[in-house]
Structures are given as structure tokens and as C-alpha cells.
Amino acid sequence: MWAALLLRAGPAVRNPHQRGLWLAVASAAVAMTLHVEPVSAYAAGLTGSPRAVALAKNQAGVVSVAAVLHFAVYATRGRRTGTVLAAMAAVMAALLALAALGAAPTSGQGPPFTLARPPCVAYWILLITAHVVACAACVRVCWTYARRGTNRSVNLSLALFGWGTALAGLFWLAHYVLLATGSRPGTVLCLLISLHAVLVGAALLVPSVLQLRQAAGHARTIWRIWPLWRDLVDAVPHVALSATRSRLLVLLHPHLSWRLIAYRKVIEIRDAILALSHYTDPAVSRSARAHVARWGVPADRVEAHVTACALSRAHAAKFAGAEPDPAAEVLTTGQEAGDLAAETAFLLRLTEAYLSPCVRDFDTAAAPAHATAGGDR
């Protein structure tokens, strides 16, 4: 939980929409840390009062309850945050009053007492009920909005936080049984609260995980599209928006984000294709389409292979010193889809086609034809 909190602290400070969840997880992390036995023992040794430490742990738990309720109210765009804070302040004051009357919590987990001590019973009933009510309200809000929302990241965060809070609710519901029997939590309850910590930490990390996944996708796009980009920029270097660098250097030491680099590569490839279109002619396109048909290329990749064949021939013509034809047919770039993702997908297929045996065979077949034409002249 602490690792997730540290990782998401910056975005939570900058974005008020993420702040509520971060504060709820932070308060829960503080409360759970205080319940770790070595931490409790250290605090008791430092203060010299195990009773005060136990009371502080329960008060921290109430603060976490307030943060959870505040998050639930904020998520529903409610305006009752003042009511929530006032209610939790009243609970904290009541717990302190009951402690003063003799409801002395101990440093252990759970309610180790009998029903013969009314102040102690009231203390634990109030504490348990506050946790159960807060968990129930939060679970209801999280699961409701996780189904209705349109943002996948938010929906997943709410669902995970809801499941984690549900486990915390079960943990505190079981304390009613502990209250009646005077026993302490066992292994199952410890497992529940541990799973609660894992799930709420995961809820906080969802945006980071999705951002990492998107960044990896952009890096993969750069890597895959690079061979086509490299060949085209060599032919028409003026389309490059910045100085060319090696593929590994661009990925390992980028000057921009991978998303912007991938976007730049798409733009530069598109501009290069438009520039090289002036070195093609209709006969090449017809020959390329017939060649692709003979190779039995799948229908969804035919256009990419035809464009790759024509582009490869235009690339060779440019290096051979051919004169450009301004009236030449413009090659397909995938921009016609009107969507960056669709255009990127087309250029990735175009890269695969450009490097394929089908296109290499088209270039090889063109060589004898050029040689024959030269001999006739």
C-alpha cells in the first residue's frame, strides 16, 4: 500500500479527482501500519503506555473510516462531506469518553473482553459499527459507479476498491462474533485484511498500470515501424522533423515521450509516402496488384502489400535519379480512415508488407525488366 501511495502521490496532488481515493488508501495504510505488531511494540515502548497506543490505533481507524466515507460521498458528487466529518468527530469523541469510563482497549487485535463490562462493550460496538457502515456505503457506491462509468481506468479502480472495502467490511462484521465470544481474530481474518490491503493498493495503481501499458504500446510501435521509416527518410530526408538517431537510442534515451515519438514517426512516414508518390505510375500499381494476387495475400492485407510494392519501386526510382511526376497517383497512407489509431495500424501492416518476401520478389522481378528496357534503348 505504501509503495502505491508514494507512486501516486504526485498525480493525487495535481488531480482533485484522484485525491479522494488516495486519501482513503493513505488513511487505511496508516491505520493498518499501526496495527503491525513490531510497530505497536515500538510505539508502546516509546510512549510507555500500551493502552494509549491501542486507543490511538482505533482512533486512526476511525479517521480511515471518515476518509472512506468522504470518498464515497465525493464519488456521488454529494455535498454532505461536512456531515460525514461531523459524524466521525462525534464517534471519535464518544470512543474517548467510553475509554475514560473504563473501556480500556489493549494492544492486541480484536475485543479481548467479556460482555460483563458495559463500557467496553459499548466502545467496541461503536467502533465496529462505524467501520461496517462506512464499508457498506463505500462498497455500494463503488460497485454502482463501476458499472455505470465510461472511463475504463476509473471503473476498474472503483471495482477493486469496492472489493477491497468489502473484505474490510467482512473483517469488521466478524468482530461482532468476537465481541460475543471474547476471542481474537484468527488466520482467516488476518488473510481478509491482507487481501483488503492488496486490492485497495491495486485500485490506486490502476492509472499507473494503464499508463505503463500505453507507453509499452507506443514503444512497440516505434520499434516495429522503424525499418520502413528509416528507408523512407533516407530517400526523402526533408520530411524528418528532427535529427535522425538510432532505434535503440531513441527508445532508451528519448528526447520526447514515446507517444509523441510514435506520432512523429507516423507523420514523417505519411509525408514521405506523399513525396515518393511522385515517382510512381499507374502501370506499377496495376503490376503490383496482380503480383500480390498471385501471392495469395489475405484480403485485409492486400492494400498494404500493393502500397508497399509501389513504394519500394518509387524508393528505387528516387535513388536512381528519376524525375518526379506531380500528376502521379497518390499512394495510400491509411490516413483516409480519419483516425490516428487506424492509420498507425495500417502503417504497421505496411511495414510488415514492405519487409515481406512478396515485396522483395516484386523488386527482383522488376530488375530484369529494367535491364531489358535499357538494352532496347
C-alpha positions as CSV (number, residue, x, y, z in Angstrom):
1,M,0.0,0.0,0.0
2,W,2.8,2.4,0.9
3,A,4.5,1.8,-2.5
4,A,1.3,2.5,-4.3
5,L,0.8,5.7,-2.2
6,L,4.2,7.0,-3.0
7,L,3.9,6.2,-6.7
8,R,0.5,8.0,-7.0
9,A,1.2,10.9,-4.6
10,G,2.2,13.3,-7.4
11,P,-0.9,12.7,-9.6
12,A,-3.1,12.9,-6.5
13,V,-1.8,16.3,-5.6
14,R,-2.3,17.6,-9.2
15,N,-5.7,16.0,-9.8
16,P,-8.5,16.6,-7.3
17,H,-10.5,13.7,-8.9
18,Q,-7.8,11.2,-7.7
19,R,-7.2,12.9,-4.3
20,G,-10.2,11.3,-2.5
21,L,-9.2,7.7,-3.4
22,W,-5.5,8.5,-2.4
23,L,-6.5,9.9,0.9
24,A,-8.8,6.9,1.6
25,V,-6.0,4.5,0.9
26,A,-3.5,6.6,2.8
27,S,-5.6,6.7,6.0
28,A,-6.2,2.9,5.7
29,A,-2.4,2.4,5.3
30,V,-1.6,4.4,8.4
31,A,-4.3,2.6,10.5
32,M,-3.0,-0.8,9.3
33,T,0.6,0.1,9.9
34,L,-0.2,1.0,13.4
35,H,-1.7,-2.5,13.9
36,V,1.5,-4.2,12.8
37,E,2.9,-5.9,15.9
38,P,6.5,-4.5,15.7
39,V,5.2,-1.0,15.1
40,S,2.8,-1.3,18.0
41,A,5.5,-2.7,20.3
42,Y,7.9,0.1,19.3
43,A,5.2,2.8,19.9
44,A,4.3,1.3,23.3
45,G,8.0,1.3,24.3
46,L,8.4,4.8,23.1
47,T,5.3,6.2,24.9
48,G,5.4,3.8,27.9
49,S,1.6,3.3,27.5
50,P,0.3,0.3,25.6
51,R,-3.2,1.5,26.4
52,A,-2.6,4.9,24.8
53,V,-1.2,3.2,21.7
54,A,-4.2,0.9,21.4
55,L,-6.5,3.9,21.7
56,A,-4.5,5.8,19.1
57,K,-4.8,2.8,16.7
58,N,-8.6,2.7,17.0
59,Q,-8.8,6.5,16.5
60,A,-6.7,6.2,13.4
61,G,-9.1,3.5,12.2
62,V,-12.0,6.0,12.7
63,V,-10.1,8.6,10.6
64,S,-9.7,6.0,7.9
65,V,-13.5,5.4,8.1
66,A,-14.1,9.1,7.7
67,A,-11.8,9.1,4.6
68,V,-13.6,6.2,3.1
69,L,-17.0,7.8,3.7
70,H,-15.7,11.1,2.3
71,F,-14.5,9.3,-0.8
72,A,-18.0,7.6,-1.2
73,V,-19.8,11.0,-0.8
74,Y,-17.4,12.7,-3.2
75,A,-17.8,10.0,-5.8
76,T,-21.5,10.6,-5.9
77,R,-21.0,14.3,-6.2
78,G,-22.7,14.8,-2.8
79,R,-22.4,17.8,-0.6
80,R,-22.6,16.1,2.7
81,T,-18.9,16.0,3.5
82,G,-19.4,18.3,6.4
83,T,-22.0,15.8,7.8
84,V,-19.5,12.9,7.4
85,L,-16.7,14.7,9.1
86,A,-19.0,15.8,12.0
87,A,-20.3,12.2,12.4
88,M,-16.8,10.8,12.6
89,A,-15.7,13.5,15.0
90,A,-18.6,12.5,17.2
91,V,-17.6,8.9,17.0
92,M,-14.1,9.7,18.0
93,A,-15.3,11.8,20.9
94,A,-17.6,9.0,22.1
95,L,-14.8,6.5,21.9
96,L,-12.6,8.7,24.0
97,A,-15.4,9.2,26.5
98,L,-16.0,5.5,26.8
99,A,-12.3,4.9,27.2
100,A,-12.3,7.4,30.1
101,L,-15.2,5.4,31.7
102,G,-13.1,2.3,31.8
103,A,-13.4,0.8,28.3
104,A,-9.7,0.3,28.1
105,P,-8.6,-1.1,24.7
106,T,-5.5,-3.3,24.8
107,S,-2.6,-3.5,22.4
108,G,-3.9,-6.8,20.9
109,Q,-6.1,-7.3,17.9
110,G,-9.8,-7.5,18.5
111,P,-12.0,-7.2,21.6
112,P,-10.5,-9.3,24.4
113,F,-13.2,-8.9,27.0
114,T,-16.5,-10.3,28.2
115,L,-20.0,-8.9,28.0
116,A,-19.9,-8.2,31.7
117,R,-18.2,-4.8,31.2
118,P,-20.8,-2.5,29.6
119,P,-18.4,0.5,28.8
120,C,-16.0,-1.9,27.0
121,V,-18.9,-3.5,25.1
122,A,-20.3,-0.1,24.0
123,Y,-16.8,1.0,22.9
124,W,-16.3,-1.9,20.6
125,I,-19.9,-1.9,19.3
126,L,-19.5,1.7,18.3
127,L,-16.1,1.1,16.7
128,I,-17.2,-2.0,14.8
129,T,-20.5,-0.4,13.6
130,A,-18.7,2.7,12.4
131,H,-16.4,0.5,10.2
132,V,-19.2,-1.7,9.0
133,V,-21.5,1.3,8.0
134,A,-18.6,3.1,6.2
135,C,-17.6,-0.1,4.3
136,A,-21.2,-0.9,3.3
137,A,-21.7,2.7,2.0
138,C,-18.4,2.7,0.1
139,V,-19.0,-0.8,-1.5
140,R,-22.4,0.3,-2.7
141,V,-21.1,3.5,-4.3
142,C,-18.0,1.8,-5.8
143,W,-19.9,-1.1,-7.4
144,T,-22.7,1.1,-8.7
145,Y,-20.5,3.6,-10.4
146,A,-18.0,0.9,-11.6
147,R,-20.9,-0.5,-13.8
148,R,-22.1,2.9,-15.0
149,G,-18.9,4.7,-15.8
150,T,-17.5,5.2,-19.3
151,N,-13.8,5.5,-18.2
152,R,-12.2,2.1,-18.1
153,S,-9.5,3.2,-15.7
154,V,-11.9,4.7,-13.2
155,N,-14.3,1.8,-13.4
156,L,-11.5,-0.7,-12.7
157,S,-10.2,1.4,-9.8
158,L,-13.7,1.6,-8.3
159,A,-14.3,-2.1,-8.7
160,L,-11.0,-3.0,-7.0
161,F,-11.5,-0.5,-4.2
162,G,-15.1,-1.8,-3.7
163,W,-13.9,-5.4,-3.4
164,G,-11.1,-4.4,-1.0
165,T,-13.6,-2.5,1.1
166,A,-16.0,-5.4,1.1
167,L,-13.3,-7.6,2.6
168,A,-12.6,-5.0,5.2
169,G,-16.4,-5.0,5.9
170,L,-16.4,-8.7,6.4
171,F,-13.4,-8.4,8.7
172,W,-15.3,-5.9,10.9
173,L,-18.5,-7.9,10.8
174,A,-16.6,-10.9,12.2
175,H,-15.7,-8.7,15.2
176,Y,-19.4,-8.9,16.3
177,V,-18.7,-12.6,16.7
178,L,-15.5,-11.9,18.5
179,L,-17.4,-9.5,20.7
180,A,-19.9,-12.2,21.7
181,T,-17.3,-14.9,22.3
182,G,-14.5,-12.8,23.7
183,S,-12.0,-14.3,21.3
184,R,-9.4,-12.8,19.0
185,P,-9.1,-12.7,15.2
186,G,-7.7,-15.9,13.6
187,T,-5.8,-16.6,10.4
188,V,-8.8,-16.2,8.2
189,L,-9.4,-12.6,9.3
190,C,-5.8,-11.8,9.0
191,L,-5.9,-13.1,5.4
192,L,-9.0,-10.9,4.8
193,I,-7.4,-7.7,5.9
194,S,-4.2,-8.6,3.9
195,L,-6.3,-9.1,0.8
196,H,-8.0,-5.8,1.5
197,A,-4.6,-4.1,1.5
198,V,-3.6,-5.7,-1.8
199,L,-6.9,-4.7,-3.5
200,V,-7.0,-1.1,-2.4
201,G,-3.3,-0.7,-3.3
202,A,-4.1,-2.2,-6.7
203,A,-7.0,0.2,-7.1
204,L,-4.7,3.1,-6.6
205,L,-2.2,1.7,-9.1
206,V,-4.7,1.2,-12.0
207,P,-3.9,4.5,-13.7
208,S,-0.1,3.9,-13.5
209,V,-0.5,0.3,-14.9
210,L,-2.6,1.5,-17.8
211,Q,-0.2,4.4,-18.5
212,L,2.7,1.8,-18.4
213,R,0.8,-0.4,-20.8
214,Q,0.1,2.5,-23.2
215,A,3.8,3.6,-23.1
216,A,4.8,0.0,-23.9
217,G,2.4,0.0,-26.8
218,H,4.0,3.2,-28.2
219,A,7.5,1.8,-27.7
220,R,6.5,-1.3,-29.6
221,T,5.0,0.8,-32.4
222,I,8.3,2.8,-32.7
223,W,10.3,-0.5,-32.8
224,R,8.1,-2.1,-35.4
225,I,7.6,0.9,-37.7
226,W,11.3,1.9,-37.6
227,P,12.6,-0.1,-40.7
228,L,10.0,1.5,-43.0
229,W,10.6,4.9,-41.5
230,R,14.4,4.5,-41.9
231,D,14.2,3.6,-45.6
232,L,11.7,6.4,-46.4
233,V,13.6,9.1,-44.5
234,D,16.8,8.1,-46.3
235,A,15.0,8.7,-49.6
236,V,13.3,12.0,-48.6
237,P,15.3,13.3,-45.6
238,H,13.5,16.7,-45.6
239,V,10.4,15.0,-44.0
240,A,12.3,14.3,-40.8
241,L,11.1,16.7,-38.0
242,S,14.4,16.2,-36.1
243,A,17.8,14.8,-36.4
244,T,17.8,11.0,-37.0
245,R,19.1,8.8,-34.3
246,S,19.5,5.0,-33.8
247,R,16.4,3.0,-32.9
248,L,17.9,1.9,-29.5
249,L,19.0,5.4,-28.6
250,V,15.5,6.8,-29.4
251,L,13.9,4.2,-27.1
252,L,16.5,4.2,-24.3
253,H,17.2,7.9,-24.2
254,P,14.2,9.7,-25.8
255,H,14.0,13.4,-26.1
256,L,10.2,13.2,-26.1
257,S,7.7,10.8,-24.7
258,W,7.3,7.6,-26.6
259,R,3.7,8.6,-27.5
260,L,4.9,11.8,-29.3
261,I,7.8,10.0,-30.9
262,A,5.4,7.4,-32.3
263,Y,3.1,10.2,-33.5
264,R,6.1,11.9,-35.2
265,K,7.1,8.7,-37.0
266,V,3.6,8.3,-38.3
267,I,3.6,11.9,-39.6
268,E,7.0,11.5,-41.2
269,I,6.1,8.2,-42.9
270,R,2.9,9.8,-44.2
271,D,4.8,12.8,-45.6
272,A,7.5,10.5,-47.1
273,I,4.9,8.4,-48.9
274,L,3.2,11.5,-50.3
275,A,6.6,12.7,-51.6
276,L,7.5,9.4,-53.1
277,S,4.1,9.1,-54.8
278,H,5.5,11.4,-57.5
279,Y,7.9,8.7,-58.5
280,T,5.2,6.1,-59.3
281,D,3.0,5.5,-62.3
282,P,-0.3,3.6,-62.8
283,A,1.4,0.7,-64.6
284,V,3.4,0.0,-61.4
285,S,0.3,0.0,-59.3
286,R,-1.5,-2.4,-61.7
287,S,1.5,-4.7,-61.8
288,A,1.8,-4.6,-58.0
289,R,-1.9,-5.6,-57.6
290,A,-1.5,-8.5,-60.0
291,H,1.7,-9.6,-58.2
292,V,0.0,-9.5,-54.8
293,A,-2.9,-11.5,-56.1
294,R,-0.6,-14.2,-57.4
295,W,1.0,-14.5,-54.0
296,G,-2.4,-15.1,-52.4
297,V,-2.1,-12.3,-49.8
298,P,-5.1,-12.2,-47.3
299,A,-7.8,-9.7,-48.3
300,D,-7.2,-7.5,-45.2
301,R,-3.6,-7.0,-46.2
302,V,-3.8,-6.6,-49.9
303,E,-3.8,-2.8,-49.9
304,A,-0.8,-2.7,-47.6
305,H,1.1,-5.1,-49.9
306,V,0.1,-3.2,-53.0
307,T,1.2,0.1,-51.5
308,A,4.5,-1.5,-50.3
309,C,5.3,-2.8,-53.8
310,A,4.6,0.6,-55.3
311,L,6.5,2.4,-52.6
312,S,9.5,0.1,-52.9
313,R,9.6,0.8,-56.7
314,A,9.3,4.6,-56.0
315,H,12.1,4.4,-53.5
316,A,14.3,2.8,-56.1
317,A,13.3,5.3,-58.7
318,K,14.1,8.2,-56.4
319,F,17.6,6.9,-55.7
320,A,18.1,6.2,-59.5
321,G,17.6,9.9,-60.2
322,A,14.2,9.7,-61.9
323,E,12.3,12.9,-62.4
324,P,9.2,13.3,-60.2
325,D,5.7,13.5,-61.8
326,P,3.5,16.0,-60.0
327,A,0.4,14.4,-61.6
328,A,1.2,10.9,-60.3
329,E,-1.4,9.0,-58.3
330,V,-1.0,9.4,-54.5
331,L,-0.2,6.2,-52.7
332,T,-2.4,5.0,-49.8
333,T,-1.2,6.1,-46.4
334,G,-4.1,4.9,-44.2
335,Q,-5.0,8.5,-43.4
336,E,-8.3,8.0,-45.2
337,A,-9.6,6.3,-42.1
338,G,-9.5,9.7,-40.3
339,D,-8.3,8.1,-37.1
340,L,-4.7,8.1,-35.8
341,A,-5.0,4.6,-34.4
342,A,-6.3,3.2,-37.7
343,E,-3.6,5.0,-39.6
344,T,-0.9,3.6,-37.3
345,A,-2.3,0.1,-37.7
346,F,-2.2,0.5,-41.4
347,L,1.4,1.7,-41.3
348,L,2.4,-1.3,-39.2
349,R,0.8,-3.6,-41.7
350,L,2.6,-1.6,-44.4
351,T,5.9,-2.1,-42.6
352,E,5.4,-5.9,-42.4
353,A,4.5,-5.9,-46.1
354,Y,7.5,-3.8,-47.1
355,L,9.8,-6.3,-45.4
356,S,7.9,-9.4,-46.8
357,P,9.1,-11.9,-49.4
358,C,6.2,-10.8,-51.6
359,V,7.6,-7.2,-52.0
360,R,11.2,-8.4,-52.3
361,D,10.1,-10.7,-55.1
362,F,8.3,-7.8,-56.8
363,D,11.6,-5.8,-56.7
364,T,13.6,-8.8,-58.0
365,A,11.1,-9.2,-60.9
366,A,11.5,-5.6,-61.8
367,A,15.2,-5.8,-62.2
368,P,15.3,-7.8,-65.4
369,A,12.6,-5.6,-66.9
370,H,14.7,-2.5,-66.3
371,A,17.7,-4.3,-67.8
372,T,15.8,-5.2,-70.9
373,A,14.4,-1.7,-71.3
374,G,18.0,-0.4,-71.0
375,G,19.2,-2.8,-73.7
376,D,16.4,-1.8,-76.1
377,R,17.4,1.8,-75.7
